[in-house]
Every structure is written in C-alpha cells, then in structure tokens.
C-alpha cells in the first residue's frame, strides 16, 4: 500500500506539471485553459490528501511502536 501511495503521488505530480503547461496565462479561464486550471486544483487537492494519509500512517506506526 505504501508503494502504491508513492506511485499515485508521482502520477498526480506529473499531471500537475502537465496541466500547468496547458494553461494560457493571458486568459486562464477561457476554453481549454479553464479545464487545465480545474485540473491543477484537483491535482493539488489529491497531493494534499495523499500527504496527509502518509503522515497519518507514520503517526500510527510510531504509536504502535511505543506501546
């Protein structure tokens, strides 16, 4: 499960970079650029959730060791 989380995190990061390249900074909310902006926000949310999950798993692991 830990490896899968890192793979998903890497894919989300790759999608983030790809979608940043698709944004037209002159008009970020027009046409396909708006889809890219929404996708960037979705990737950021996914990355944030995955990082929170990884941190919570580390906390649970440390708590089990201390018992």
Secondary structure as the mmCIF struct_conf table of DSSP 4:
data_model
#
loop_
_struct_conf.conf_type_id
_struct_conf.id
_struct_conf.beg_label_comp_id
_struct_conf.beg_label_asym_id
_struct_conf.beg_label_seq_id
_struct_conf.end_label_comp_id
_struct_conf.end_label_asym_id
_struct_conf.end_label_seq_id
HELX_RH_AL_P HELX_RH_AL_P1 UNK A 2 UNK A 22
TURN_TY1_P TURN_TY1_P1 UNK A 25 UNK A 26
BEND BEND1 UNK A 27 UNK A 27
TURN_TY1_P TURN_TY1_P2 UNK A 28 UNK A 29
BEND BEND2 UNK A 30 UNK A 30
TURN_TY1_P TURN_TY1_P3 UNK A 31 UNK A 31
HELX_RH_AL_P HELX_RH_AL_P2 UNK A 32 UNK A 66
#
